[in-house]
Every structure is written in C-alpha cells, then in structure tokens.
Amino acid sequence: MPQVNNDFYTDLGDAWFEGDDHPIALLRAESRVKVDYTMETLHALGIGPGARVLDVACGAGLVSLPLAVAGYEVEGVDLAEGAIRTARERTPPGASATFRVGDAYALDAEDGAFDAVLLLDMLEHVERPADVLAEAARVTRPGGAVVFHTFNRTPLAWALAIHGFKVVTPGGPPHIHVYDLFIPPRDLRQWAGDSGLDVREVLGVHPVPNGAFWRSVLRRRVDPAFSFRIGGPPWVGYIGHAVRR
C-alpha cells in the first residue's frame, strides 16, 4: 500500500483560497456544503454561536474561518505548519479563531473541553482512524457533536476520489488519497460507538454533474461554479455527525 501524501499541504500558501489548477480547489468547492451542514447540525443540536468548536486537521481554515465569522469560538489544529500560518493570516479581524500545530492522536485539551469537534476530510489521511475518533470523543462534552466527512471504500470512490480528480487537476501531487484508507460507514459507526459516540446521520456527498462539472473536465481546471451536494447513498464520500453519550 502506498503511503498517503500529507506533506504537500504545508506548502500551498494562498492556493488554499485562490487558483483553479490544484486539487485543493476541489476541496475548497466541497467546503461550502461542509460549512452549511456543520452549521445546520450544530443549530439543530442547540449548539449555537459562542460554543467552542475544535477543527481537527483544519488546513488553512476553509471551514474554521466561516464558523468563526458566524460567532463560534473555533480552535483549529493541523500538523502542517504552513497551513496553520495561512489560516492565521486569513483570519478576519474580530473573528474568534485560533490556530496551532497539533496531533489528532493526542489533542492538547481537557476531557469534554469542546461543544463540537470536526473531523472533515481527515480520517482517510490517518492510519488509525479509530484512535482519532476516540480522541475526538474524549475532548467532546456529553451531548456535544462530532461532525465527520470521509470517503467510502467502494469502486466508485476509487474511480472518482483516487483517479477522477486527476482529470480535472492533472498537475496535483501523487497519493493524495489511498484507497485502503477509505472507510466503510459500518466501520465508522462501530469505532464511534466504541468511543462513546452515537452516530445520528450519514449522508452521501457527490459532485453535481452540471455545466460547471463538465467545463472542469474539458478545461482540466476547477470551474468557479463547481459544486457538491449532500444526499443520497454514501457511494463516494459521506458526511454525518455523532453525539457524545
């Protein structure tokens, strides 16, 4: 099994937020539905602005920063020092967001310190996802939420998440995803339950096959209107949340 490539995230700089020829542009497009889902989920659970949110493997803050602007007290942690530096530079004045280098296996926080923990696009980048879930559960208060997004281990996910993005962004680095690290939802449910988390919802996440999608394929660049939708079976990626018992 090839080793997943997590090193390139530290050198992206402004490419986190600008440009259309790198796979990170797809992550940027997908982050819009993740922000919406996270806010809707937290609101439904009574976790409103002012609540403490930990974004694990936050990157440059594609989800952290909108949450902070909406009034949440957000802390982002990531192993990529360059991404943390970019997140700090991009934090709007007055937004309650702090960013630091941190390890998902050993979060520097007390038990139950956060109202919500985000594990978005990161479980497929670690070799011990069950341990990451257990650590996330530890720092989530009872009744708090863990919001997750990852990829299913299916042939369609192999086709799209391993090879499909290379059609749109052929210049991207190798081994951004490794198929053996993709996670069937049943496994995630099992690991979450073992950690004291009750999974409440799992929903599929898919690119929208509209004009922007096909323009991206033809031009081999991510169209500004490229979009994702939530709903349907989790055949490729999936998003959901669990509540701490």
Phi and psi restraints in degrees (value plus and minus 20) as a CYANA .aco file:
   2 PRO   PHI     -86.3   -46.3
   2 PRO   PSI     134.0   174.0
   3 GLN   PHI    -103.2   -63.2
   3 GLN   PSI     114.5   154.5
   4 VAL   PHI     -84.1   -44.1
   4 VAL   PSI     121.9   161.9
   5 ASN   PHI    -111.8   -71.8
   5 ASN   PSI      81.9   121.9
   6 ASN   PHI    -125.7   -85.7
   6 ASN   PSI     -20.7    19.3
   7 ASP   PHI     -96.6   -56.6
   7 ASP   PSI     -50.2   -10.2
   8 PHE   PHI     -89.7   -49.7
   8 PHE   PSI     -38.1     1.9
   9 TYR   PHI     -83.3   -43.3
   9 TYR   PSI     -46.5    -6.5
  10 THR   PHI     -95.2   -55.2
  10 THR   PSI     -37.9     2.1
  11 ASP   PHI    -127.6   -87.6
  11 ASP   PSI      -7.6    32.4
  12 LEU   PHI     -95.7   -55.7
  12 LEU   PSI     -52.4   -12.4
  13 GLY   PHI      37.0    77.0
  13 GLY   PSI    -150.2  -110.2
  14 ASP   PHI     -89.4   -49.4
  14 ASP   PSI     -33.2     6.8
  15 ALA   PHI     -81.7   -41.7
  15 ALA   PSI     -40.1    -0.1
  16 TRP   PHI     -76.4   -36.4
  16 TRP   PSI     -53.4   -13.4
  17 PHE   PHI    -138.5   -98.5
  17 PHE   PSI     -29.7    10.3
  18 GLU   PHI    -157.7  -117.7
  18 GLU   PSI     134.0   174.0
  19 GLY   PHI      76.4   116.4
  19 GLY   PSI     139.6   179.6
  20 ASP   PHI    -154.1  -114.1
  20 ASP   PSI     -10.4    29.6
  21 ASP   PHI    -133.8   -93.8
  21 ASP   PSI      -5.3    34.7
  22 HIS   PHI    -144.9  -104.9
  22 HIS   PSI     126.4   166.4
  23 PRO   PHI     -74.4   -34.4
  23 PRO   PSI     -43.7    -3.7
  24 ILE   PHI     -82.9   -42.9
  24 ILE   PSI     -42.6    -2.6
  25 ALA   PHI     -85.8   -45.8
  25 ALA   PSI     -52.3   -12.3
  26 LEU   PHI     -88.8   -48.8
  26 LEU   PSI     -60.6   -20.6
  27 LEU   PHI     -82.7   -42.7
  27 LEU   PSI     -58.6   -18.6
  28 ARG   PHI     -82.4   -42.4
  28 ARG   PSI     -63.8   -23.8
  29 ALA   PHI     -83.5   -43.5
  29 ALA   PSI     -61.4   -21.4
  30 GLU   PHI     -89.3   -49.3
  30 GLU   PSI     -46.7    -6.7
  31 SER   PHI     -82.6   -42.6
  31 SER   PSI     -44.8    -4.8
  32 ARG   PHI     -82.9   -42.9
  32 ARG   PSI     -63.0   -23.0
  33 VAL   PHI     -94.3   -54.3
  33 VAL   PSI     -47.8    -7.8
  34 LYS   PHI     -88.1   -48.1
  34 LYS   PSI     -60.5   -20.5
  35 VAL   PHI     -82.1   -42.1
  35 VAL   PSI     -66.9   -26.9
  36 ASP   PHI     -81.1   -41.1
  36 ASP   PSI     -66.5   -26.5
  37 TYR   PHI     -83.7   -43.7
  37 TYR   PSI     -62.6   -22.6
  38 THR   PHI     -82.2   -42.2
  38 THR   PSI     -66.4   -26.4
  39 MET   PHI     -84.8   -44.8
  39 MET   PSI     -62.3   -22.3
  40 GLU   PHI     -84.2   -44.2
  40 GLU   PSI     -60.2   -20.2
  41 THR   PHI     -86.5   -46.5
  41 THR   PSI     -66.9   -26.9
  42 LEU   PHI     -82.4   -42.4
  42 LEU   PSI     -61.3   -21.3
  43 HIS   PHI     -81.6   -41.6
  43 HIS   PSI     -63.6   -23.6
  44 ALA   PHI     -83.8   -43.8
  44 ALA   PSI     -48.5    -8.5
  45 LEU   PHI    -111.5   -71.5
  45 LEU   PSI     -15.0    25.0
  46 GLY   PHI      55.6    95.6
  46 GLY   PSI       1.9    41.9
  47 ILE   PHI    -123.5   -83.5
  47 ILE   PSI      73.1   113.1
  48 GLY   PHI    -120.1   -80.1
  48 GLY   PSI    -197.9  -157.9
  49 PRO   PHI     -70.7   -30.7
  49 PRO   PSI     122.2   162.2
  50 GLY   PHI      79.2   119.2
  50 GLY   PSI     -38.9     1.1
  51 ALA   PHI     -91.5   -51.5
  51 ALA   PSI     134.9   174.9
  52 ARG   PHI    -110.2   -70.2
  52 ARG   PSI     106.6   146.6
  53 VAL   PHI    -145.5  -105.5
  53 VAL   PSI     111.7   151.7
  54 LEU   PHI    -128.5   -88.5
  54 LEU   PSI     101.9   141.9
  55 ASP   PHI    -123.3   -83.3
  55 ASP   PSI      86.1   126.1
  56 VAL   PHI    -108.6   -68.6
  56 VAL   PSI     111.1   151.1
  57 ALA   PHI      40.0    80.0
  57 ALA   PSI      34.9    74.9
  58 CYS   PHI     -94.2   -54.2
  58 CYS   PSI     -34.1     5.9
  59 GLY   PHI      40.4    80.4
  59 GLY   PSI    -157.7  -117.7
  60 ALA   PHI    -112.0   -72.0
  60 ALA   PSI      -7.4    32.6
  61 GLY   PHI      74.5   114.5
  61 GLY   PSI       7.7    47.7
  62 LEU   PHI     -79.9   -39.9
  62 LEU   PSI     -49.9    -9.9
  63 VAL   PHI    -124.8   -84.8
  63 VAL   PSI     -58.4   -18.4
  64 SER   PHI     -76.5   -36.5
  64 SER   PSI     -66.4   -26.4
  65 LEU   PHI     -87.4   -47.4
  65 LEU   PSI     -65.1   -25.1
  66 PRO   PHI     -80.1   -40.1
  66 PRO   PSI     -56.0   -16.0
  67 LEU   PHI     -85.5   -45.5
  67 LEU   PSI     -61.0   -21.0
  68 ALA   PHI     -84.7   -44.7
  68 ALA   PSI     -60.9   -20.9
  69 VAL   PHI     -82.4   -42.4
  69 VAL   PSI     -52.8   -12.8
  70 ALA   PHI     -97.4   -57.4
  70 ALA   PSI     -23.3    16.7
  71 GLY   PHI      89.3   129.3
  71 GLY   PSI     -19.8    20.2
  72 TYR   PHI     -98.5   -58.5
  72 TYR   PSI     131.6   171.6
  73 GLU   PHI    -112.4   -72.4
  73 GLU   PSI      83.0   123.0
  74 VAL   PHI    -128.5   -88.5
  74 VAL   PSI     116.4   156.4
  75 GLU   PHI    -141.2  -101.2
  75 GLU   PSI     106.7   146.7
  76 GLY   PHI    -131.4   -91.4
  76 GLY   PSI     116.8   156.8
  77 VAL   PHI    -148.2  -108.2
  77 VAL   PSI     124.3   164.3
  78 ASP   PHI    -180.4  -140.4
  78 ASP   PSI     130.3   170.3
  79 LEU   PHI     -97.1   -57.1
  79 LEU   PSI     -39.7     0.3
  80 ALA   PHI    -104.0   -64.0
  80 ALA   PSI      85.8   125.8
  81 GLU   PHI     -80.6   -40.6
  81 GLU   PSI     -58.1   -18.1
  82 GLY   PHI     -84.3   -44.3
  82 GLY   PSI     -58.9   -18.9
  83 ALA   PHI     -84.9   -44.9
  83 ALA   PSI     -61.5   -21.5
  84 ILE   PHI     -81.9   -41.9
  84 ILE   PSI     -61.6   -21.6
  85 ARG   PHI     -81.6   -41.6
  85 ARG   PSI     -63.0   -23.0
  86 THR   PHI     -85.6   -45.6
  86 THR   PSI     -60.1   -20.1
  87 ALA   PHI     -80.4   -40.4
  87 ALA   PSI     -62.5   -22.5
  88 ARG   PHI     -83.3   -43.3
  88 ARG   PSI     -61.2   -21.2
  89 GLU   PHI     -86.6   -46.6
  89 GLU   PSI     -49.4    -9.4
  90 ARG   PHI    -112.6   -72.6
  90 ARG   PSI     -22.4    17.6
  91 THR   PHI     -89.7   -49.7
  91 THR   PSI     100.8   140.8
  92 PRO   PHI     -86.3   -46.3
  92 PRO   PSI     130.1   170.1
  93 PRO   PHI     -77.5   -37.5
  93 PRO   PSI     115.1   155.1
  94 GLY   PHI      67.8   107.8
  94 GLY   PSI     -33.1     6.9
  95 ALA   PHI     -96.7   -56.7
  95 ALA   PSI     115.8   155.8
  96 SER   PHI    -106.9   -66.9
  96 SER   PSI      62.7   102.7
  97 ALA   PHI    -160.6  -120.6
  97 ALA   PSI     109.1   149.1
  98 THR   PHI    -144.5  -104.5
  98 THR   PSI     127.2   167.2
  99 PHE   PHI    -153.7  -113.7
  99 PHE   PSI     119.4   159.4
 100 ARG   PHI    -171.1  -131.1
 100 ARG   PSI     137.7   177.7
 101 VAL   PHI     -91.6   -51.6
 101 VAL   PSI     111.1   151.1
 102 GLY   PHI    -178.2  -138.2
 102 GLY   PSI     140.6   180.6
 103 ASP   PHI    -128.7   -88.7
 103 ASP   PSI     104.9   144.9
 104 ALA   PHI     -83.6   -43.6
 104 ALA   PSI     -43.2    -3.2
 105 TYR   PHI     -99.9   -59.9
 105 TYR   PSI     -38.7     1.3
 106 ALA   PHI    -166.3  -126.3
 106 ALA   PSI      58.9    98.9
 107 LEU   PHI     -93.7   -53.7
 107 LEU   PSI     113.5   153.5
 108 ASP   PHI    -103.8   -63.8
 108 ASP   PSI      54.5    94.5
 109 ALA   PHI    -175.4  -135.4
 109 ALA   PSI     133.6   173.6
 110 GLU   PHI     -95.7   -55.7
 110 GLU   PSI     141.2   181.2
 111 ASP   PHI     -77.2   -37.2
 111 ASP   PSI     114.7   154.7
 112 GLY   PHI      46.0    86.0
 112 GLY   PSI       5.1    45.1
 113 ALA   PHI     -95.5   -55.5
 113 ALA   PSI     -40.7    -0.7
 114 PHE   PHI    -141.4  -101.4
 114 PHE   PSI     128.8   168.8
 115 ASP   PHI     -97.9   -57.9
 115 ASP   PSI     -47.3    -7.3
 116 ALA   PHI    -172.9  -132.9
 116 ALA   PSI     126.7   166.7
 117 VAL   PHI    -146.7  -106.7
 117 VAL   PSI     115.3   155.3
 118 LEU   PHI    -127.0   -87.0
 118 LEU   PSI     109.8   149.8
 119 LEU   PHI    -144.8  -104.8
 119 LEU   PSI      55.2    95.2
 120 LEU   PHI    -127.0   -87.0
 120 LEU   PSI      99.8   139.8
 121 ASP   PHI      36.7    76.7
 121 ASP   PSI      21.1    61.1
 122 MET   PHI    -153.6  -113.6
 122 MET   PSI     -46.0    -6.0
 123 LEU   PHI     -83.7   -43.7
 123 LEU   PSI     -48.1    -8.1
 124 GLU   PHI    -103.0   -63.0
 124 GLU   PSI     -16.2    23.8
 125 HIS   PHI    -129.6   -89.6
 125 HIS   PSI     -13.2    26.8
 126 VAL   PHI    -145.7  -105.7
 126 VAL   PSI     133.6   173.6
 127 GLU   PHI    -109.0   -69.0
 127 GLU   PSI     -32.9     7.1
 128 ARG   PHI    -149.3  -109.3
 128 ARG   PSI      47.3    87.3
 129 PRO   PHI     -81.9   -41.9
 129 PRO   PSI     -50.9   -10.9
 130 ALA   PHI     -82.4   -42.4
 130 ALA   PSI     -56.9   -16.9
 131 ASP   PHI     -89.6   -49.6
 131 ASP   PSI     -55.9   -15.9
 132 VAL   PHI     -83.9   -43.9
 132 VAL   PSI     -63.8   -23.8
 133 LEU   PHI     -82.0   -42.0
 133 LEU   PSI     -60.4   -20.4
 134 ALA   PHI     -83.9   -43.9
 134 ALA   PSI     -59.7   -19.7
 135 GLU   PHI     -90.2   -50.2
 135 GLU   PSI     -58.1   -18.1
 136 ALA   PHI     -82.2   -42.2
 136 ALA   PSI     -62.8   -22.8
 137 ALA   PHI     -82.0   -42.0
 137 ALA   PSI     -58.2   -18.2
 138 ARG   PHI     -79.1   -39.1
 138 ARG   PSI     -60.9   -20.9
 139 VAL   PHI    -112.1   -72.1
 139 VAL   PSI     -17.0    23.0
 140 THR   PHI    -115.8   -75.8
 140 THR   PSI     112.9   152.9
 141 ARG   PHI     -89.6   -49.6
 141 ARG   PSI     135.0   175.0
 142 PRO   PHI     -75.2   -35.2
 142 PRO   PSI     111.7   151.7
 143 GLY   PHI      66.9   106.9
 143 GLY   PSI     -28.5    11.5
 144 GLY   PHI    -100.3   -60.3
 144 GLY   PSI     155.1   195.1
 145 ALA   PHI    -137.8   -97.8
 145 ALA   PSI     125.7   165.7
 146 VAL   PHI    -136.7   -96.7
 146 VAL   PSI      97.5   137.5
 147 VAL   PHI    -122.4   -82.4
 147 VAL   PSI     112.9   152.9
 148 PHE   PHI    -152.5  -112.5
 148 PHE   PSI     133.6   173.6
 149 HIS   PHI    -165.7  -125.7
 149 HIS   PSI     114.1   154.1
 150 THR   PHI    -178.7  -138.7
 150 THR   PSI    -190.9  -150.9
 151 PHE   PHI    -132.0   -92.0
 151 PHE   PSI     122.9   162.9
 152 ASN   PHI    -100.5   -60.5
 152 ASN   PSI     136.0   176.0
 153 ARG   PHI    -116.1   -76.1
 153 ARG   PSI      60.5   100.5
 154 THR   PHI    -151.4  -111.4
 154 THR   PSI     140.9   180.9
 155 PRO   PHI     -78.7   -38.7
 155 PRO   PSI     -56.5   -16.5
 156 LEU   PHI     -87.7   -47.7
 156 LEU   PSI     -59.1   -19.1
 157 ALA   PHI     -84.3   -44.3
 157 ALA   PSI     -59.5   -19.5
 158 TRP   PHI     -78.6   -38.6
 158 TRP   PSI     -65.2   -25.2
 159 ALA   PHI     -86.4   -46.4
 159 ALA   PSI     -62.5   -22.5
 160 LEU   PHI    -109.1   -69.1
 160 LEU   PSI     -68.5   -28.5
 161 ALA   PHI    -102.6   -62.6
 161 ALA   PSI     -41.8    -1.8
 162 ILE   PHI    -114.7   -74.7
 162 ILE   PSI     -63.6   -23.6
 163 HIS   PHI    -135.0   -95.0
 163 HIS   PSI     -50.5   -10.5
 164 GLY   PHI     -82.1   -42.1
 164 GLY   PSI     -60.4   -20.4
 165 PHE   PHI     -85.5   -45.5
 165 PHE   PSI     -41.5    -1.5
 166 LYS   PHI     -89.6   -49.6
 166 LYS   PSI     -42.2    -2.2
 167 VAL   PHI     -88.6   -48.6
 167 VAL   PSI     -59.7   -19.7
 168 VAL   PHI    -103.7   -63.7
 168 VAL   PSI     -58.3   -18.3
 169 THR   PHI    -148.5  -108.5
 169 THR   PSI      55.6    95.6
 170 PRO   PHI     -86.8   -46.8
 170 PRO   PSI     -36.9     3.1
 171 GLY   PHI    -109.3   -69.3
 171 GLY   PSI     -11.8    28.2
 172 GLY   PHI     -90.9   -50.9
 172 GLY   PSI     141.8   181.8
 173 PRO   PHI     -90.6   -50.6
 173 PRO   PSI     139.6   179.6
 174 PRO   PHI     -97.5   -57.5
 174 PRO   PSI     137.4   177.4
 175 HIS   PHI      37.3    77.3
 175 HIS   PSI      18.2    58.2
 176 ILE   PHI     -81.6   -41.6
 176 ILE   PSI     -58.4   -18.4
 177 HIS   PHI    -144.5  -104.5
 177 HIS   PSI     128.1   168.1
 178 VAL   PHI    -145.7  -105.7
 178 VAL   PSI     103.8   143.8
 179 TYR   PHI     -79.0   -39.0
 179 TYR   PSI     -58.5   -18.5
 180 ASP   PHI     -84.8   -44.8
 180 ASP   PSI     -36.1     3.9
 181 LEU   PHI    -112.3   -72.3
 181 LEU   PSI     -24.7    15.3
 182 PHE   PHI     -88.7   -48.7
 182 PHE   PSI     132.7   172.7
 183 ILE   PHI    -143.8  -103.8
 183 ILE   PSI      95.5   135.5
 184 PRO   PHI     -81.6   -41.6
 184 PRO   PSI     120.7   160.7
 185 PRO   PHI     -75.1   -35.1
 185 PRO   PSI     -53.7   -13.7
 186 ARG   PHI     -82.9   -42.9
 186 ARG   PSI     -55.4   -15.4
 187 ASP   PHI     -88.7   -48.7
 187 ASP   PSI     -62.5   -22.5
 188 LEU   PHI     -82.1   -42.1
 188 LEU   PSI     -62.5   -22.5
 189 ARG   PHI     -79.3   -39.3
 189 ARG   PSI     -62.1   -22.1
 190 GLN   PHI     -84.4   -44.4
 190 GLN   PSI     -69.1   -29.1
 191 TRP   PHI     -83.0   -43.0
 191 TRP   PSI     -61.3   -21.3
 192 ALA   PHI     -81.9   -41.9
 192 ALA   PSI     -66.7   -26.7
 193 GLY   PHI     -80.6   -40.6
 193 GLY   PSI     -59.2   -19.2
 194 ASP   PHI     -84.3   -44.3
 194 ASP   PSI     -42.4    -2.4
 195 SER   PHI    -117.4   -77.4
 195 SER   PSI     -16.0    24.0
 196 GLY   PHI      69.5   109.5
 196 GLY   PSI       0.3    40.3
 197 LEU   PHI    -132.8   -92.8
 197 LEU   PSI     113.0   153.0
 198 ASP   PHI    -121.8   -81.8
 198 ASP   PSI      92.1   132.1
 199 VAL   PHI     -90.6   -50.6
 199 VAL   PSI     103.5   143.5
 200 ARG   PHI    -118.0   -78.0
 200 ARG   PSI     -44.8    -4.8
 201 GLU   PHI    -179.6  -139.6
 201 GLU   PSI     120.4   160.4
 202 VAL   PHI    -157.4  -117.4
 202 VAL   PSI     102.0   142.0
 203 LEU   PHI    -149.2  -109.2
 203 LEU   PSI     122.5   162.5
 204 GLY   PHI     -88.9   -48.9
 204 GLY   PSI     131.5   171.5
 205 VAL   PHI    -147.6  -107.6
 205 VAL   PSI     106.3   146.3
 206 HIS   PHI    -159.4  -119.4
 206 HIS   PSI     128.6   168.6
 207 PRO   PHI     -87.4   -47.4
 207 PRO   PSI     126.2   166.2
 208 VAL   PHI    -105.1   -65.1
 208 VAL   PSI      99.9   139.9
 209 PRO   PHI    -100.9   -60.9
 209 PRO   PSI      41.6    81.6
 210 ASN   PHI    -124.0   -84.0
 210 ASN   PSI    -185.3  -145.3
 211 GLY   PHI     -80.6   -40.6
 211 GLY   PSI     -58.3   -18.3
 212 ALA   PHI     -84.8   -44.8
 212 ALA   PSI     -55.5   -15.5
 213 PHE   PHI     -82.2   -42.2
 213 PHE   PSI     -69.9   -29.9
 214 TRP   PHI     -92.1   -52.1
 214 TRP   PSI     -51.7   -11.7
 215 ARG   PHI     -82.4   -42.4
 215 ARG   PSI     -59.0   -19.0
 216 SER   PHI     -83.9   -43.9
 216 SER   PSI     -61.7   -21.7
 217 VAL   PHI     -84.8   -44.8
 217 VAL   PSI     -64.9   -24.9
 218 LEU   PHI     -90.9   -50.9
 218 LEU   PSI     -59.0   -19.0
 219 ARG   PHI    -109.3   -69.3
 219 ARG   PSI     -33.4     6.6
 220 ARG   PHI      39.6    79.6
 220 ARG   PSI      19.9    59.9
 221 ARG   PHI    -167.3  -127.3
 221 ARG   PSI     133.0   173.0
 222 VAL   PHI    -101.4   -61.4
 222 VAL   PSI      93.6   133.6
 223 ASP   PHI     -83.4   -43.4
 223 ASP   PSI     123.2   163.2
 224 PRO   PHI     -77.2   -37.2
 224 PRO   PSI     -45.8    -5.8
 225 ALA   PHI    -115.1   -75.1
 225 ALA   PSI     -14.4    25.6
 226 PHE   PHI     -76.0   -36.0
 226 PHE   PSI     112.9   152.9
 227 SER   PHI    -162.4  -122.4
 227 SER   PSI     143.9   183.9
 228 PHE   PHI    -142.8  -102.8
 228 PHE   PSI     139.7   179.7
 229 ARG   PHI    -152.0  -112.0
 229 ARG   PSI     135.6   175.6
 230 ILE   PHI    -128.6   -88.6
 230 ILE   PSI     114.0   154.0
 231 GLY   PHI     118.6   158.6
 231 GLY   PSI     139.1   179.1
 232 GLY   PHI      64.5   104.5
 232 GLY   PSI    -195.9  -155.9
 233 PRO   PHI     -86.8   -46.8
 233 PRO   PSI     131.4   171.4
 234 PRO   PHI    -104.6   -64.6
 234 PRO   PSI      37.6    77.6
 235 TRP   PHI     -96.5   -56.5
 235 TRP   PSI     -44.5    -4.5
 236 VAL   PHI    -137.3   -97.3
 236 VAL   PSI    -104.9   -64.9
 237 GLY   PHI    -127.3   -87.3
 237 GLY   PSI     145.4   185.4
 238 TYR   PHI    -169.7  -129.7
 238 TYR   PSI     130.9   170.9
 239 ILE   PHI    -147.1  -107.1
 239 ILE   PSI     131.7   171.7
 240 GLY   PHI    -195.7  -155.7
 240 GLY   PSI    -192.3  -152.3
 241 HIS   PHI    -169.2  -129.2
 241 HIS   PSI     138.1   178.1
 242 ALA   PHI    -150.0  -110.0
 242 ALA   PSI     137.4   177.4
 243 VAL   PHI    -137.4   -97.4
 243 VAL   PSI     115.8   155.8
 244 ARG   PHI     -93.3   -53.3
 244 ARG   PSI     106.2   146.2
